[in-house]
């Protein structure tokens, strides 16, 4: 058993490379999903009923689709429509599309609970259009939503493991390649599991810090 | 897409349902047991459960499935892809269910517990007659929500070769060189499955549940 872990340690560089890919996919995917999700949240909170119903319908539908299915659709399905993405881009595309719906829903749930006072006060001070969103509404939402965004970040970290199925070289893929070459299944996958654990605890610690900041600003 | 292809997708849906059902049947009672250990602050076991829950909640289902499928046979125990799948889904969901049960237990009325104790009820009787009948109603929305998440993570078991919906769809796509139609149908099947589950959740909540916030 110790020898097995030694083998994995010798190939730690592969795990680190996989981990970097997992982190990059998570961070880039989450940032894009947050950005697009904010725009979708504006649609979800629209004063026009048809816009609200249609966008809510699409968001609810997206939340019924398993992530792997979406990754498959991006990787195998999009070429049928003439759009060829390599496996890394297809994976990122799937992460963004999938999480946009969740991010939008998270922000909507906070937005509903936001008092009308700050928004009315801002309009009274002449804030309108994009400035109302970027200076008044979204800063409040982002701070209040940080625990939920943190949970979603952990979900994204775990979802990136699915991308090993379409051969994206992320952490699980790295562990899998070490195990299939040297047949050290326990050591290889336990190493990956422990790294995921550390990563998730890091996110939780980050959420804790942001929450403290939000507390100070209040 | 041919009828045969559609039928094999439906067969995949059957496999997904059977394995998810087995995972739920393993994970819900196991989660209750873990939740009780945490709630009762059982010495030695309680910290172990805490670590288990934290670890399992941050482990991707795919990685867990690979670990179980490849590592358990090296310990001399024969395990097939189906058993590995049920273990993966069950052990994973048990960690989340533990937290759902535990929050239900933490919110349980202390007055009722004291009253039951003063009537001289044994812990087992207290659990069977007082706690559990109210607890499962309070926890139902959370548990059903976790079940829909389990179905959504079930494609992970395709990685060890179980032909469930997702794998059936890619197989048909590989045979016909036209992957889009089977995948769209497979996506449709998932949507139907999850909509049915959410509908069941609303129904059971109306019939038995307390008015709780469904996720």
Interface residues (C-beta under 8 A of the other chain):
Chain A: X61 X64 X65 X66 X67 X68 X69 X72 X73 X76 X77 X80 X81 X154 X157 X158 X159 X160 X161 X162 X164 X165 X171 X172 X175 X176 X179 X185 X186 X189 X190 X192 X193 X196 X197 X199 X200 X201
Chain B: X54 X55 X57 X58 X59 X60 X61 X62 X63 X64 X66 X67 X70 X71 X74 X151 X152 X153 X154 X155 X156 X158 X159 X166 X169 X170 X173 X178 X179 X180 X183 X184 X186 X187 X190 X191 X194 X195
